[in-house]
Amino acid sequence: MEFREWDKLVYGIDRGECILFLGPQLPLDRGDGQRSIPAEGLAARLLEQLDGASSARTSTELSDLARISQRFLAQEAEVDLEMEINRWHQGLTEQRSTLHDHLAALPFRLILTNSLDPLMEMALRRGGKQPWVERYHYKGKNKQLLPEATEKTPLLFQLYGSVSEPTSIVITETQLLDFLAALISKDPPLPNDLNAALTNGKLFLFLGFGLHQWYLRILLHVLKVLRRGSRSFAFELGEGGFDASAADAVLFYQQNFKVDLYKADIFVFVEELLRRCAPAVAAGGATAVRSEPAETATRSGPKVFICHASDDKEKAHEIHEHLVGAGMDPWLDKEALRGGDRWDALIESTIDTVDYFVVLNSRHLHLKAQGASYVNKEIKVALRAEDLRLTNFVIPVKVDDAPLLPLFTKYHAVELRGSESFRDLVRAIKRQGVTA
């Protein structure tokens, strides 16, 4: 197939920096030539209850599940809709989809789905992975922080809720509007670390989204997943190019969201993607690639400035390595400065552009605070920069028994004692949320 960005896409997937979005039009491939779209199967069930059995259902008619389920709910009780969804869902738990198995074999760490079917979760488990499966509840309580995702324990996040929790499900037109309203108002908000991952993401792959689905445009706006510096690819079912009627939609996504759209056989595309990623997958996927030196790795997480007294450089370097391992992009003077850089200008511009400022509070810092030093300059620049932020920016880290400097007493400090405390630091950074 004609796709010129294989190297870029494989590069991002191998490093765990590509976020996979799965839409409701992603087909099920049984491997025996039988292919179907699960959401259309549910739509057919609902129409059969409403209008009786019919063999004249078109794919175009069945693709509008929101409208069909809205009509069903207008004529039947809510519990009837829940029962139909559960029966449909249960019937898919034993279905094996080659397409989903191929996607599960790739080293994605974060997968978002707008589908209610269980196919991706089942494929990940068949592939020997232990996914964290979380959901968004548009009118309920949501977690503030999510489990740490890795290649072996990826995070599968269900934007449209979970079938096991009927009140969280988004399926009708009314529920879809309420869902989008909840996301826009951040009431309830998405988990902080998911929000950060989407906002800081650099590469996105969309599969199974209809080109003309209006809600996807709003969803991209609300999630802010596509911004300057990010790149995205979306694949539509079918082959060849887009016809004239689709030209405006294609142009809209390209100009407004930097999404390159392709009409292709998704099964051929995913098979080729798996083939190109095969060496990395066989060697442990992203884990093998991330064994490169930290300074040569490309990182897409929040940018974190590490401020420290020179005598605390070993502890600062240790923090740097743990943040890199957590997918963040830490800045440490000995890691980032190069000969000839103008220290003052570089430090100030760096602090202005990072997401968080971590400062090591220690006995050595107390001594530096009594005189003129670069660490004092860094702190002053950070406190000035925080006035322009909408979220907490400065995060003090206590590395010994020294009390907090008076400048930091208004902040919640992280105690760095033992290996587990590095995880506490990572979670503290994520808990701050992201700037709007």
Steps between C-alpha positions, in 0.01 A plus 500: 500500500607860444612638834826694523526542877581143603833593658347779709210285617719199585748730678224637724346161574835338582568773757157481659420853383211423266148512645246270335140618460242234410163606364165320475552412133804278566412163345523153648705259286445133588784387275275286280398774261207606718519866594245714676471819704390418857316830550291427191412163650361677806312746280345207309388340829327819607331550163377142506334566834340814359406403146533124483752294304613644167774411254496844340714676758774706336838577656417870480181447698668281762797736548282753686483312830436819700184581305377139507557460874329838562198376308508170694504686832206713390286186455642259755609515863857587594548154650412346162781695334742391773400136452553516122842659548598232752388215274690648207809556717490149644474351153830668404708392801589168337550646152856508373594783265824475301503875452480566874762231570743677264438834671544338842842367395629853439664683794228760556496622858185712479190395305178700504180351369162646408353154461314298761612160370752284695715402198809707576513398864465132408771531233745659745443220752540233231830663409634446852453859614325614814319818403371756744140556390355832615199703394366855496166553672348817358259541791676313777824480693832453321851422615737793529800287411527183295734200536845524341482363147779293344534287190403190702231678701347748254218732595176442312278800570130479414382852416139386454478326834485134596224250428550367852391843629185588301471860628839579346409384147488751214292363213194716425503845340397659830773317692754603237409867541512471881836324474649779286355764733663327798838492325476865395408618849744257664218390726608235565856540365706231337774350720795741528761266357279406203443868431875558517574209266252628241612860526869415474462220247692530174358219289147361467355218292123498438330182381128439458371858502247605237615795293174692537435436869444849638571406861860403417576859404371624836681221683835598347442861600409411857778248560758734343679194369613672183710811530805656348779245494274193499432277202207271436387239253147371446391209283154452353356171378519442127755544228603775259462871560215705645219607269397860444236489773768424760750762380381771741520267801850386404614860464339595832692236694827580325478875557348508847645192665805405293345157443610328182213283380534188289239275347642152513443137585554519876582130517785541249621814678514339846669186363767714336541707817552186705753370248699823515492503880576128527874528587427733791201295616707181495777669699264633764351789308539843647696364793788406273506842339478684830821336614683771302673772704247741644646803323441346156141391561209707373252572776147636476386530863485816714820706501651524848783735606715349777649774720766400751810610687818375335574272798171318434584413140497123561149512646390732217634255243315215672175697482573577135528129417177409682305775321635381165388148588151636576476648151568860602743746346722628784754781454821483702780750446778245461275299265377787283765776501756502222826690468441855383143528628427825677403375844269781614305523173468124464392440859237774489355391167498136612313573824245705304424206272501198736183365661636454853788622715632240745741640759707283734467634853809401698765617746713593201222715357465680833869592486468623142198709593716714730708639214503566127472188284346377180256279688356813664459658157316192377261508795423871450429445131272205586301696759452779248395253230246337733296822509410435136393138556150370561619192690763433765844535347757474780542160671748488792666164564651434843812288454623515860383622842544871425181706554337659198635836400250774594434559129362146469286463811180579307555199273433135561846338515593145401721304740764309308589213732552157343434360153120512530511876555603553137162361403346751742682780318373381161145486630535842666599652166208335325263609775567863415303459178587690184467864405191588303 
